[in-house]
Amino acid sequence: MEVIDGIQILETAKQKNPKTEVIIISGFATSEATKEALKKKTLDFIAKPFCLEDLCNIIHYAGNGKNKTAKRYLKSLAWS
């Protein structure tokens, strides 16, 4: 089986349905990977280890169609 990364999954999901929301969780988060994922319209990019409550909040916002709110929420976590 071919090994693929989160960006490839994101691209495939968006090709099949552009409205699909994708949250990438990575143990190898770099600023370059984060920028690439956000450019390709990921809902959020989370570095491991992460707080489960934060992930639940992002999923909650995504489910309610508040994507911009979820992105602002994640950015506030990154700078706090």
Distance bins in CASP14 RR format, pairs under 12 A and 6 or more apart:
PFRMAT RR
TARGET T0000
AUTHOR 0000-0000-0000
RMODE 2
METHOD distances of the structure
MODEL  1
2 8 0 0 0 0 1 0 0 0 0 0 0
2 9 0 0 0 0 0 1 0 0 0 0 0
2 12 0 0 0 0 0 1 0 0 0 0 0
3 9 0 0 0 0 0 1 0 0 0 0 0
4 10 0 0 0 0 0 1 0 0 0 0 0
4 11 0 0 0 0 1 0 0 0 0 0 0
4 12 0 0 0 0 1 0 0 0 0 0 0
4 13 0 0 0 0 0 1 0 0 0 0 0
5 11 0 0 0 0 0 1 0 0 0 0 0
5 12 0 0 0 0 0 1 0 0 0 0 0
5 24 0 0 0 0 1 0 0 0 0 0 0
5 25 0 0 0 0 0 1 0 0 0 0 0
5 26 0 0 0 0 1 0 0 0 0 0 0
5 27 0 0 0 0 0 1 0 0 0 0 0
5 28 0 0 0 0 1 0 0 0 0 0 0
5 29 0 0 0 0 0 1 0 0 0 0 0
5 33 0 0 0 0 1 0 0 0 0 0 0
5 36 0 0 0 0 0 1 0 0 0 0 0
5 37 0 0 0 0 0 1 0 0 0 0 0
5 40 0 0 0 0 0 1 0 0 0 0 0
6 12 0 0 0 0 1 0 0 0 0 0 0
6 13 0 0 0 0 1 0 0 0 0 0 0
6 14 0 0 0 0 0 1 0 0 0 0 0
6 22 0 0 0 0 1 0 0 0 0 0 0
6 23 0 0 0 0 0 1 0 0 0 0 0
6 24 1 0 1 0 0 0 0 0 0 0 0
6 25 0 0 0 0 1 0 0 0 0 0 0
6 26 1 0 0 1 0 0 0 0 0 0 0
6 27 0 0 0 0 0 1 0 0 0 0 0
6 28 0 0 0 0 0 1 0 0 0 0 0
6 29 0 0 0 0 0 1 0 0 0 0 0
6 33 0 0 0 0 1 0 0 0 0 0 0
6 34 0 0 0 0 0 1 0 0 0 0 0
6 36 0 0 0 0 0 1 0 0 0 0 0
6 37 1 0 0 1 0 0 0 0 0 0 0
6 40 0 0 0 0 1 0 0 0 0 0 0
6 42 0 0 0 0 1 0 0 0 0 0 0
6 45 0 0 0 0 1 0 0 0 0 0 0
6 46 0 0 0 0 0 1 0 0 0 0 0
7 13 0 0 0 0 0 1 0 0 0 0 0
7 14 0 0 0 0 0 1 0 0 0 0 0
7 22 0 0 0 0 1 0 0 0 0 0 0
7 24 1 0 0 1 0 0 0 0 0 0 0
7 26 0 0 0 0 1 0 0 0 0 0 0
7 28 0 0 0 0 0 1 0 0 0 0 0
7 29 0 0 0 0 0 1 0 0 0 0 0
7 30 0 0 0 0 0 1 0 0 0 0 0
7 32 0 0 0 0 0 1 0 0 0 0 0
7 33 1 0 0 1 0 0 0 0 0 0 0
7 34 0 0 0 0 0 1 0 0 0 0 0
7 35 0 0 0 0 0 1 0 0 0 0 0
7 36 1 0 0 1 0 0 0 0 0 0 0
7 37 1 0 0 1 0 0 0 0 0 0 0
7 38 0 0 0 0 0 1 0 0 0 0 0
7 39 0 0 0 0 1 0 0 0 0 0 0
7 40 1 0 0 1 0 0 0 0 0 0 0
7 41 0 0 0 0 0 1 0 0 0 0 0
7 42 0 0 0 0 1 0 0 0 0 0 0
7 45 0 0 0 0 1 0 0 0 0 0 0
8 14 0 0 0 0 0 1 0 0 0 0 0
8 15 0 0 0 0 0 1 0 0 0 0 0
8 22 0 0 0 0 0 1 0 0 0 0 0
8 24 0 0 0 0 0 1 0 0 0 0 0
8 36 0 0 0 0 0 1 0 0 0 0 0
8 37 0 0 0 0 0 1 0 0 0 0 0
8 40 0 0 0 0 0 1 0 0 0 0 0
9 15 0 0 0 0 0 1 0 0 0 0 0
9 16 0 0 0 0 0 1 0 0 0 0 0
9 20 0 0 0 0 0 1 0 0 0 0 0
9 22 1 0 0 1 0 0 0 0 0 0 0
9 23 0 0 0 0 0 1 0 0 0 0 0
9 24 1 0 0 1 0 0 0 0 0 0 0
9 25 0 0 0 0 0 1 0 0 0 0 0
9 26 0 0 0 0 0 1 0 0 0 0 0
9 37 0 0 0 0 0 1 0 0 0 0 0
9 40 0 0 0 0 0 1 0 0 0 0 0
9 42 0 0 0 0 1 0 0 0 0 0 0
10 16 0 0 0 0 0 1 0 0 0 0 0
10 17 0 0 0 0 0 1 0 0 0 0 0
10 18 0 0 0 0 0 1 0 0 0 0 0
10 20 0 0 0 0 1 0 0 0 0 0 0
10 21 0 0 0 0 0 1 0 0 0 0 0
10 22 1 0 1 0 0 0 0 0 0 0 0
10 23 0 0 0 0 1 0 0 0 0 0 0
10 24 1 0 0 1 0 0 0 0 0 0 0
10 25 0 0 0 0 0 1 0 0 0 0 0
10 26 0 0 0 0 0 1 0 0 0 0 0
10 33 0 0 0 0 0 1 0 0 0 0 0
10 36 0 0 0 0 1 0 0 0 0 0 0
10 37 1 0 0 1 0 0 0 0 0 0 0
10 38 0 0 0 0 0 1 0 0 0 0 0
10 39 0 0 0 0 0 1 0 0 0 0 0
10 40 1 0 1 0 0 0 0 0 0 0 0
10 41 1 0 0 1 0 0 0 0 0 0 0
10 42 1 0 1 0 0 0 0 0 0 0 0
10 43 0 0 0 0 1 0 0 0 0 0 0
10 44 0 0 0 0 0 1 0 0 0 0 0
10 45 0 0 0 0 1 0 0 0 0 0 0
11 18 0 0 0 0 0 1 0 0 0 0 0
11 20 0 0 0 0 0 1 0 0 0 0 0
11 22 0 0 0 0 1 0 0 0 0 0 0
11 24 0 0 0 0 0 1 0 0 0 0 0
11 36 0 0 0 0 0 1 0 0 0 0 0
11 37 0 0 0 0 0 1 0 0 0 0 0
11 39 0 0 0 0 0 1 0 0 0 0 0
11 40 1 0 0 1 0 0 0 0 0 0 0
11 41 0 0 0 0 1 0 0 0 0 0 0
11 42 0 0 0 0 0 1 0 0 0 0 0
12 18 0 0 0 0 0 1 0 0 0 0 0
12 20 0 0 0 0 1 0 0 0 0 0 0
12 22 0 0 0 0 1 0 0 0 0 0 0
12 40 0 0 0 0 0 1 0 0 0 0 0
13 19 0 0 0 0 1 0 0 0 0 0 0
13 20 1 0 1 0 0 0 0 0 0 0 0
13 21 0 0 0 0 1 0 0 0 0 0 0
13 22 1 0 1 0 0 0 0 0 0 0 0
13 23 0 0 0 0 0 1 0 0 0 0 0
13 24 0 0 0 0 0 1 0 0 0 0 0
13 40 0 0 0 0 0 1 0 0 0 0 0
13 41 0 0 0 0 0 1 0 0 0 0 0
13 42 0 0 0 0 1 0 0 0 0 0 0
13 43 0 0 0 0 0 1 0 0 0 0 0
14 20 1 0 0 1 0 0 0 0 0 0 0
14 21 0 0 0 0 1 0 0 0 0 0 0
14 22 1 0 0 1 0 0 0 0 0 0 0
14 37 0 0 0 0 0 1 0 0 0 0 0
14 39 0 0 0 0 0 1 0 0 0 0 0
14 40 1 0 0 1 0 0 0 0 0 0 0
14 41 1 0 0 1 0 0 0 0 0 0 0
14 42 0 0 0 0 1 0 0 0 0 0 0
14 43 0 0 0 0 0 1 0 0 0 0 0
15 22 0 0 0 0 0 1 0 0 0 0 0
15 40 0 0 0 0 0 1 0 0 0 0 0
15 41 0 0 0 0 0 1 0 0 0 0 0
16 22 0 0 0 0 0 1 0 0 0 0 0
17 41 0 0 0 0 0 1 0 0 0 0 0
18 40 0 0 0 0 0 1 0 0 0 0 0
18 41 0 0 0 0 1 0 0 0 0 0 0
19 41 0 0 0 0 0 1 0 0 0 0 0
19 43 0 0 0 0 0 1 0 0 0 0 0
19 62 0 0 0 0 0 1 0 0 0 0 0
19 65 0 0 0 0 0 1 0 0 0 0 0
19 67 0 0 0 0 0 1 0 0 0 0 0
20 40 0 0 0 0 0 1 0 0 0 0 0
20 41 0 0 0 0 1 0 0 0 0 0 0
20 42 0 0 0 0 0 1 0 0 0 0 0
20 43 0 0 0 0 1 0 0 0 0 0 0
20 62 0 0 0 0 0 1 0 0 0 0 0
20 67 0 0 0 0 0 1 0 0 0 0 0
21 41 0 0 0 0 1 0 0 0 0 0 0
21 42 0 0 0 0 1 0 0 0 0 0 0
21 43 1 0 1 0 0 0 0 0 0 0 0
21 44 0 0 0 0 1 0 0 0 0 0 0
21 58 0 0 0 0 1 0 0 0 0 0 0
21 59 0 0 0 0 1 0 0 0 0 0 0
21 61 0 0 0 0 1 0 0 0 0 0 0
21 62 1 0 1 0 0 0 0 0 0 0 0
21 63 1 0 0 1 0 0 0 0 0 0 0
21 64 0 0 0 0 0 1 0 0 0 0 0
21 65 0 0 0 0 1 0 0 0 0 0 0
21 66 0 0 0 0 0 1 0 0 0 0 0
21 67 1 0 0 1 0 0 0 0 0 0 0
21 70 0 0 0 0 1 0 0 0 0 0 0
21 71 0 0 0 0 0 1 0 0 0 0 0
22 37 0 0 0 0 1 0 0 0 0 0 0
22 38 0 0 0 0 0 1 0 0 0 0 0
22 40 0 0 0 0 1 0 0 0 0 0 0
22 41 0 0 0 0 1 0 0 0 0 0 0
22 42 1 0 1 0 0 0 0 0 0 0 0
22 43 1 0 0 1 0 0 0 0 0 0 0
22 44 0 0 0 0 1 0 0 0 0 0 0
22 45 0 0 0 0 1 0 0 0 0 0 0
22 46 0 0 0 0 0 1 0 0 0 0 0
22 58 0 0 0 0 0 1 0 0 0 0 0
22 59 0 0 0 0 0 1 0 0 0 0 0
22 62 0 0 0 0 1 0 0 0 0 0 0
22 67 0 0 0 0 0 1 0 0 0 0 0
23 37 0 0 0 0 1 0 0 0 0 0 0
23 38 0 0 0 0 0 1 0 0 0 0 0
23 41 0 0 0 0 0 1 0 0 0 0 0
23 42 1 0 0 1 0 0 0 0 0 0 0
23 43 1 0 1 0 0 0 0 0 0 0 0
23 44 1 0 1 0 0 0 0 0 0 0 0
23 45 1 0 0 1 0 0 0 0 0 0 0
23 46 1 0 0 1 0 0 0 0 0 0 0
23 47 0 0 0 0 0 1 0 0 0 0 0
23 50 0 0 0 0 0 1 0 0 0 0 0
23 54 0 0 0 0 0 1 0 0 0 0 0
23 55 1 0 0 1 0 0 0 0 0 0 0
23 56 0 0 0 0 0 1 0 0 0 0 0
23 57 0 0 0 0 0 1 0 0 0 0 0
23 58 1 0 0 1 0 0 0 0 0 0 0
23 59 1 0 0 1 0 0 0 0 0 0 0
23 60 0 0 0 0 0 1 0 0 0 0 0
23 61 0 0 0 0 0 1 0 0 0 0 0
23 62 1 0 0 1 0 0 0 0 0 0 0
23 63 0 0 0 0 0 1 0 0 0 0 0
23 67 0 0 0 0 0 1 0 0 0 0 0
23 70 0 0 0 0 1 0 0 0 0 0 0
23 71 0 0 0 0 0 1 0 0 0 0 0
23 74 0 0 0 0 1 0 0 0 0 0 0
24 33 0 0 0 0 1 0 0 0 0 0 0
24 34 0 0 0 0 1 0 0 0 0 0 0
24 36 0 0 0 0 1 0 0 0 0 0 0
24 37 1 0 1 0 0 0 0 0 0 0 0
24 38 0 0 0 0 1 0 0 0 0 0 0
24 40 0 0 0 0 1 0 0 0 0 0 0
24 41 0 0 0 0 0 1 0 0 0 0 0
24 42 1 0 1 0 0 0 0 0 0 0 0
24 43 0 0 0 0 1 0 0 0 0 0 0
24 44 1 0 0 1 0 0 0 0 0 0 0
24 45 1 0 1 0 0 0 0 0 0 0 0
24 46 1 0 0 1 0 0 0 0 0 0 0
24 47 0 0 0 0 1 0 0 0 0 0 0
24 48 0 0 0 0 0 1 0 0 0 0 0
24 50 0 0 0 0 0 1 0 0 0 0 0
24 55 0 0 0 0 0 1 0 0 0 0 0
24 58 0 0 0 0 0 1 0 0 0 0 0
24 74 0 0 0 0 0 1 0 0 0 0 0
25 33 0 0 0 0 0 1 0 0 0 0 0
25 34 0 0 0 0 0 1 0 0 0 0 0
25 37 0 0 0 0 0 1 0 0 0 0 0
25 42 0 0 0 0 0 1 0 0 0 0 0
25 43 0 0 0 0 0 1 0 0 0 0 0
25 44 0 0 0 0 1 0 0 0 0 0 0
25 45 0 0 0 0 1 0 0 0 0 0 0
25 46 1 0 1 0 0 0 0 0 0 0 0
25 47 1 0 0 1 0 0 0 0 0 0 0
25 48 1 0 0 1 0 0 0 0 0 0 0
25 49 0 0 0 0 0 1 0 0 0 0 0
25 50 1 0 0 1 0 0 0 0 0 0 0
25 51 0 0 0 0 0 1 0 0 0 0 0
25 52 0 0 0 0 0 1 0 0 0 0 0
25 54 0 0 0 0 0 1 0 0 0 0 0
25 55 1 0 0 1 0 0 0 0 0 0 0
25 58 0 0 0 0 0 1 0 0 0 0 0
25 59 0 0 0 0 0 1 0 0 0 0 0
25 74 0 0 0 0 0 1 0 0 0 0 0
26 32 0 0 0 0 0 1 0 0 0 0 0
26 33 1 0 0 1 0 0 0 0 0 0 0
26 34 0 0 0 0 1 0 0 0 0 0 0
26 36 0 0 0 0 0 1 0 0 0 0 0
26 37 0 0 0 0 1 0 0 0 0 0 0
26 42 0 0 0 0 0 1 0 0 0 0 0
26 44 0 0 0 0 0 1 0 0 0 0 0
26 45 1 0 0 1 0 0 0 0 0 0 0
26 46 1 0 0 1 0 0 0 0 0 0 0
26 47 1 0 0 1 0 0 0 0 0 0 0
26 48 1 0 0 1 0 0 0 0 0 0 0
26 49 0 0 0 0 0 1 0 0 0 0 0
26 50 0 0 0 0 1 0 0 0 0 0 0
27 33 0 0 0 0 1 0 0 0 0 0 0
27 34 0 0 0 0 0 1 0 0 0 0 0
27 45 0 0 0 0 0 1 0 0 0 0 0
27 46 0 0 0 0 1 0 0 0 0 0 0
27 47 1 0 0 1 0 0 0 0 0 0 0
27 48 1 0 1 0 0 0 0 0 0 0 0
27 49 0 0 0 0 1 0 0 0 0 0 0
27 50 0 0 0 0 1 0 0 0 0 0 0
28 34 0 0 0 0 0 1 0 0 0 0 0
28 37 0 0 0 0 0 1 0 0 0 0 0
28 45 0 0 0 0 0 1 0 0 0 0 0
28 47 0 0 0 0 1 0 0 0 0 0 0
28 48 0 0 0 0 1 0 0 0 0 0 0
29 35 0 0 0 0 0 1 0 0 0 0 0
29 36 0 0 0 0 0 1 0 0 0 0 0
29 37 0 0 0 0 1 0 0 0 0 0 0
29 38 0 0 0 0 0 1 0 0 0 0 0
29 44 0 0 0 0 0 1 0 0 0 0 0
29 45 1 0 0 1 0 0 0 0 0 0 0
29 46 1 0 0 1 0 0 0 0 0 0 0
29 47 1 1 0 0 0 0 0 0 0 0 0
29 48 1 0 0 1 0 0 0 0 0 0 0
29 49 0 0 0 0 0 1 0 0 0 0 0
29 50 0 0 0 0 1 0 0 0 0 0 0
29 78 0 0 0 0 0 1 0 0 0 0 0
30 36 0 0 0 0 1 0 0 0 0 0 0
30 37 0 0 0 0 0 1 0 0 0 0 0
30 45 0 0 0 0 0 1 0 0 0 0 0
30 47 0 0 0 0 1 0 0 0 0 0 0
31 37 0 0 0 0 0 1 0 0 0 0 0
31 38 0 0 0 0 0 1 0 0 0 0 0
31 45 0 0 0 0 0 1 0 0 0 0 0
31 47 0 0 0 0 0 1 0 0 0 0 0
31 78 0 0 0 0 0 1 0 0 0 0 0
32 38 0 0 0 0 0 1 0 0 0 0 0
32 39 0 0 0 0 0 1 0 0 0 0 0
32 45 0 0 0 0 0 1 0 0 0 0 0
33 39 0 0 0 0 0 1 0 0 0 0 0
33 40 0 0 0 0 0 1 0 0 0 0 0
33 42 0 0 0 0 0 1 0 0 0 0 0
33 45 1 0 0 1 0 0 0 0 0 0 0
33 46 0 0 0 0 0 1 0 0 0 0 0
33 47 0 0 0 0 1 0 0 0 0 0 0
34 40 0 0 0 0 0 1 0 0 0 0 0
34 42 0 0 0 0 1 0 0 0 0 0 0
34 44 0 0 0 0 1 0 0 0 0 0 0
34 45 1 0 1 0 0 0 0 0 0 0 0
34 46 0 0 0 0 1 0 0 0 0 0 0
34 47 0 0 0 0 1 0 0 0 0 0 0
34 71 0 0 0 0 0 1 0 0 0 0 0
34 74 0 0 0 0 0 1 0 0 0 0 0
34 75 0 0 0 0 0 1 0 0 0 0 0
34 78 0 0 0 0 1 0 0 0 0 0 0
35 42 0 0 0 0 0 1 0 0 0 0 0
35 45 0 0 0 0 1 0 0 0 0 0 0
36 42 0 0 0 0 1 0 0 0 0 0 0
36 45 0 0 0 0 1 0 0 0 0 0 0
37 43 0 0 0 0 1 0 0 0 0 0 0
37 44 0 0 0 0 1 0 0 0 0 0 0
37 45 1 0 1 0 0 0 0 0 0 0 0
37 46 0 0 0 0 0 1 0 0 0 0 0
37 47 0 0 0 0 0 1 0 0 0 0 0
37 71 0 0 0 0 0 1 0 0 0 0 0
37 74 0 0 0 0 0 1 0 0 0 0 0
38 44 0 0 0 0 1 0 0 0 0 0 0
38 45 1 0 0 1 0 0 0 0 0 0 0
38 46 0 0 0 0 0 1 0 0 0 0 0
38 67 0 0 0 0 0 1 0 0 0 0 0
38 71 0 0 0 0 1 0 0 0 0 0 0
38 74 0 0 0 0 0 1 0 0 0 0 0
38 75 0 0 0 0 0 1 0 0 0 0 0
38 78 0 0 0 0 0 1 0 0 0 0 0
39 45 0 0 0 0 0 1 0 0 0 0 0
41 67 0 0 0 0 1 0 0 0 0 0 0
41 71 0 0 0 0 0 1 0 0 0 0 0
42 58 0 0 0 0 0 1 0 0 0 0 0
42 62 0 0 0 0 0 1 0 0 0 0 0
42 67 0 0 0 0 0 1 0 0 0 0 0
42 70 0 0 0 0 0 1 0 0 0 0 0
42 71 0 0 0 0 1 0 0 0 0 0 0
42 74 0 0 0 0 0 1 0 0 0 0 0
43 55 0 0 0 0 0 1 0 0 0 0 0
43 58 1 0 0 1 0 0 0 0 0 0 0
43 59 0 0 0 0 1 0 0 0 0 0 0
43 60 0 0 0 0 0 1 0 0 0 0 0
43 61 0 0 0 0 1 0 0 0 0 0 0
43 62 1 0 1 0 0 0 0 0 0 0 0
43 63 0 0 0 0 1 0 0 0 0 0 0
43 65 0 0 0 0 1 0 0 0 0 0 0
43 66 0 0 0 0 0 1 0 0 0 0 0
43 67 1 0 1 0 0 0 0 0 0 0 0
43 68 0 0 0 0 0 1 0 0 0 0 0
43 69 0 0 0 0 0 1 0 0 0 0 0
43 70 1 0 0 1 0 0 0 0 0 0 0
43 71 1 0 0 1 0 0 0 0 0 0 0
43 73 0 0 0 0 0 1 0 0 0 0 0
43 74 0 0 0 0 1 0 0 0 0 0 0
44 50 0 0 0 0 0 1 0 0 0 0 0
44 54 0 0 0 0 1 0 0 0 0 0 0
44 55 0 0 0 0 1 0 0 0 0 0 0
44 57 0 0 0 0 0 1 0 0 0 0 0
44 58 1 0 1 0 0 0 0 0 0 0 0
44 59 0 0 0 0 1 0 0 0 0 0 0
44 61 0 0 0 0 1 0 0 0 0 0 0
44 62 0 0 0 0 1 0 0 0 0 0 0
44 67 0 0 0 0 1 0 0 0 0 0 0
44 68 0 0 0 0 0 1 0 0 0 0 0
44 69 0 0 0 0 0 1 0 0 0 0 0
44 70 1 0 0 1 0 0 0 0 0 0 0
44 71 1 0 0 1 0 0 0 0 0 0 0
44 72 0 0 0 0 0 1 0 0 0 0 0
44 73 0 0 0 0 1 0 0 0 0 0 0
44 74 1 0 1 0 0 0 0 0 0 0 0
44 75 0 0 0 0 1 0 0 0 0 0 0
44 77 0 0 0 0 1 0 0 0 0 0 0
44 78 0 0 0 0 0 1 0 0 0 0 0
45 55 0 0 0 0 0 1 0 0 0 0 0
45 58 0 0 0 0 0 1 0 0 0 0 0
45 70 0 0 0 0 0 1 0 0 0 0 0
45 71 0 0 0 0 0 1 0 0 0 0 0
45 74 0 0 0 0 1 0 0 0 0 0 0
45 75 0 0 0 0 0 1 0 0 0 0 0
45 77 0 0 0 0 0 1 0 0 0 0 0
45 78 0 0 0 0 1 0 0 0 0 0 0
46 52 0 0 0 0 0 1 0 0 0 0 0
46 54 1 0 0 1 0 0 0 0 0 0 0
46 55 1 0 0 1 0 0 0 0 0 0 0
46 56 0 0 0 0 0 1 0 0 0 0 0
46 57 0 0 0 0 0 1 0 0 0 0 0
46 58 1 0 0 1 0 0 0 0 0 0 0
46 59 0 0 0 0 0 1 0 0 0 0 0
46 70 0 0 0 0 0 1 0 0 0 0 0
46 71 0 0 0 0 0 1 0 0 0 0 0
46 73 0 0 0 0 0 1 0 0 0 0 0
46 74 1 0 0 1 0 0 0 0 0 0 0
46 75 0 0 0 0 0 1 0 0 0 0 0
46 77 0 0 0 0 1 0 0 0 0 0 0
46 78 0 0 0 0 1 0 0 0 0 0 0
47 54 0 0 0 0 0 1 0 0 0 0 0
47 55 0 0 0 0 0 1 0 0 0 0 0
47 74 0 0 0 0 0 1 0 0 0 0 0
47 77 0 0 0 0 0 1 0 0 0 0 0
47 78 0 0 0 0 1 0 0 0 0 0 0
48 54 0 0 0 0 0 1 0 0 0 0 0
48 55 0 0 0 0 0 1 0 0 0 0 0
49 55 0 0 0 0 0 1 0 0 0 0 0
50 56 0 0 0 0 0 1 0 0 0 0 0
50 57 0 0 0 0 0 1 0 0 0 0 0
50 58 0 0 0 0 1 0 0 0 0 0 0
50 74 0 0 0 0 0 1 0 0 0 0 0
50 77 0 0 0 0 1 0 0 0 0 0 0
50 78 0 0 0 0 0 1 0 0 0 0 0
51 57 0 0 0 0 1 0 0 0 0 0 0
51 58 0 0 0 0 0 1 0 0 0 0 0
51 74 0 0 0 0 0 1 0 0 0 0 0
51 77 0 0 0 0 1 0 0 0 0 0 0
51 80 0 0 0 0 0 1 0 0 0 0 0
52 58 0 0 0 0 0 1 0 0 0 0 0
52 59 0 0 0 0 0 1 0 0 0 0 0
53 59 0 0 0 0 0 1 0 0 0 0 0
53 60 0 0 0 0 0 1 0 0 0 0 0
53 73 0 0 0 0 0 1 0 0 0 0 0
53 77 0 0 0 0 0 1 0 0 0 0 0
54 60 0 0 0 0 0 1 0 0 0 0 0
54 61 0 0 0 0 0 1 0 0 0 0 0
54 70 0 0 0 0 0 1 0 0 0 0 0
54 73 0 0 0 0 1 0 0 0 0 0 0
54 74 1 0 0 1 0 0 0 0 0 0 0
54 75 0 0 0 0 0 1 0 0 0 0 0
54 76 0 0 0 0 0 1 0 0 0 0 0
54 77 1 0 1 0 0 0 0 0 0 0 0
54 78 0 0 0 0 0 1 0 0 0 0 0
54 80 0 0 0 0 0 1 0 0 0 0 0
55 61 0 0 0 0 0 1 0 0 0 0 0
55 62 0 0 0 0 0 1 0 0 0 0 0
55 70 0 0 0 0 0 1 0 0 0 0 0
55 73 0 0 0 0 0 1 0 0 0 0 0
55 74 0 0 0 0 1 0 0 0 0 0 0
55 77 0 0 0 0 0 1 0 0 0 0 0
56 62 0 0 0 0 0 1 0 0 0 0 0
56 63 0 0 0 0 0 1 0 0 0 0 0
56 70 0 0 0 0 0 1 0 0 0 0 0
56 73 0 0 0 0 0 1 0 0 0 0 0
57 63 0 0 0 0 0 1 0 0 0 0 0
57 64 0 0 0 0 0 1 0 0 0 0 0
57 66 0 0 0 0 0 1 0 0 0 0 0
57 69 0 0 0 0 1 0 0 0 0 0 0
57 70 1 0 0 1 0 0 0 0 0 0 0
57 71 0 0 0 0 0 1 0 0 0 0 0
57 72 0 0 0 0 0 1 0 0 0 0 0
57 73 1 0 0 1 0 0 0 0 0 0 0
57 74 0 0 0 0 1 0 0 0 0 0 0
57 76 0 0 0 0 0 1 0 0 0 0 0
57 77 0 0 0 0 1 0 0 0 0 0 0
58 64 0 0 0 0 0 1 0 0 0 0 0
58 65 0 0 0 0 0 1 0 0 0 0 0
58 66 0 0 0 0 0 1 0 0 0 0 0
58 67 0 0 0 0 1 0 0 0 0 0 0
58 69 0 0 0 0 1 0 0 0 0 0 0
58 70 1 0 1 0 0 0 0 0 0 0 0
58 71 0 0 0 0 1 0 0 0 0 0 0
58 72 0 0 0 0 0 1 0 0 0 0 0
58 73 1 0 0 1 0 0 0 0 0 0 0
58 74 1 0 0 1 0 0 0 0 0 0 0
58 75 0 0 0 0 0 1 0 0 0 0 0
58 76 0 0 0 0 0 1 0 0 0 0 0
58 77 0 0 0 0 1 0 0 0 0 0 0
59 65 0 0 0 0 0 1 0 0 0 0 0
59 66 0 0 0 0 0 1 0 0 0 0 0
59 67 0 0 0 0 0 1 0 0 0 0 0
59 70 0 0 0 0 1 0 0 0 0 0 0
59 73 0 0 0 0 0 1 0 0 0 0 0
59 74 0 0 0 0 0 1 0 0 0 0 0
60 66 0 0 0 0 1 0 0 0 0 0 0
60 67 0 0 0 0 0 1 0 0 0 0 0
60 69 0 0 0 0 1 0 0 0 0 0 0
60 70 0 0 0 0 1 0 0 0 0 0 0
60 73 0 0 0 0 1 0 0 0 0 0 0
61 67 1 0 0 1 0 0 0 0 0 0 0
61 68 0 0 0 0 1 0 0 0 0 0 0
61 69 1 0 1 0 0 0 0 0 0 0 0
61 70 1 1 0 0 0 0 0 0 0 0 0
61 71 0 0 0 0 1 0 0 0 0 0 0
61 72 0 0 0 0 1 0 0 0 0 0 0
61 73 1 0 0 1 0 0 0 0 0 0 0
61 74 0 0 0 0 1 0 0 0 0 0 0
62 68 0 0 0 0 0 1 0 0 0 0 0
62 69 0 0 0 0 1 0 0 0 0 0 0
62 70 1 0 1 0 0 0 0 0 0 0 0
62 71 0 0 0 0 0 1 0 0 0 0 0
62 73 0 0 0 0 0 1 0 0 0 0 0
62 74 0 0 0 0 0 1 0 0 0 0 0
63 69 0 0 0 0 0 1 0 0 0 0 0
63 70 0 0 0 0 1 0 0 0 0 0 0
64 70 0 0 0 0 1 0 0 0 0 0 0
65 71 0 0 0 0 0 1 0 0 0 0 0
66 72 0 0 0 0 1 0 0 0 0 0 0
66 73 0 0 0 0 1 0 0 0 0 0 0
67 73 0 0 0 0 0 1 0 0 0 0 0
67 74 0 0 0 0 0 1 0 0 0 0 0
68 74 0 0 0 0 0 1 0 0 0 0 0
68 75 0 0 0 0 0 1 0 0 0 0 0
69 75 0 0 0 0 0 1 0 0 0 0 0
69 76 0 0 0 0 0 1 0 0 0 0 0
70 76 0 0 0 0 0 1 0 0 0 0 0
70 77 0 0 0 0 0 1 0 0 0 0 0
71 77 0 0 0 0 0 1 0 0 0 0 0
71 78 0 0 0 0 0 1 0 0 0 0 0
72 78 0 0 0 0 0 1 0 0 0 0 0
72 79 0 0 0 0 0 1 0 0 0 0 0
73 79 0 0 0 0 0 1 0 0 0 0 0
73 80 0 0 0 0 0 1 0 0 0 0 0
74 80 0 0 0 0 0 1 0 0 0 0 0
END
